[in-house]
Amino acid sequence: DTEVTQTPKHLVMGMTNKKSLKCEQHMGHRAMYWYKQKAKKPPELMFVYSYEKLSINESVPSRFSPECPNSSLLNLHLHALQPEDSALYLCASSQVGQGAPEQFFGPGTRLTVL
Amino acid sequence: AQSVTQLDSQVPVFEEAPVELRCNYSSSVSVYLFWYVQYPNQGLQLLLKYLSGSTLVKGINGFEAEFNKSQTSFHLRKPSVHISDTAEYFCAVSDSGGGADGLTFGKGTHLIIQP
């Protein structure tokens, strides 16, 4: 299984809502990532988890809260978002170490904040 | 700190013609280099990667890239493009230190194949 899955595919939420994005992989990867991609822009790194511990937080506002409950799952909890947070949220996974550093991406969740 | 420059935001090419998408990088440490493709409303798919060794790397869908350390470049090429190659192409770099490191992407090049 070489697939990263993300749910939901689309999400529309109001600024007062609480929602969660989910990501799952079964490739045995021990690093997982969240990226944010605005329209016609490259992905921007948000968070990195290595061995289920948060290792990189790229100064992301606290209204985004990541969680890695186990080595296969990665969540992104959303609360009190702003319209400018509307974007494609991409999850990725990779091995840790020098052997195979490429990241495998999921299809993304397209988030619209009203 | 690392950075990636893709000077061409858009490249129009006729079908069956060759194409080169340019990528230059800047880094104070050793890096890994990647090319990813993104089709509309989809995630990113890895085309090819350079880790070490041979400077010419071959990827999927007939693409290849050449790593040039002196020019800090990693240009992507295909000898004959197809209409299905229309997509956004991102060059990316990561630290080769062995830890889990995020990718730094270039701004992307939109490849437009004209019939």
Interface residues (C-beta under 8 A of the other chain):
Chain A: V4 R30 A31 Y33 Y35 K40 K41 P42 P43 E44 L45 V48 Y49 S50 S55 I56 E58 L90 A92 S94 V96 G97 Q98 P101 E102 Q103 F104 F105 G106 P107 G108 R110
Chain B: Y32 F34 Y36 N41 Q42 G43 L44 Q45 L46 K49 L51 F90 S94 S96 G97 G98 G99 A100 D101 G102 L103 T104 F105 G106 K107 G108
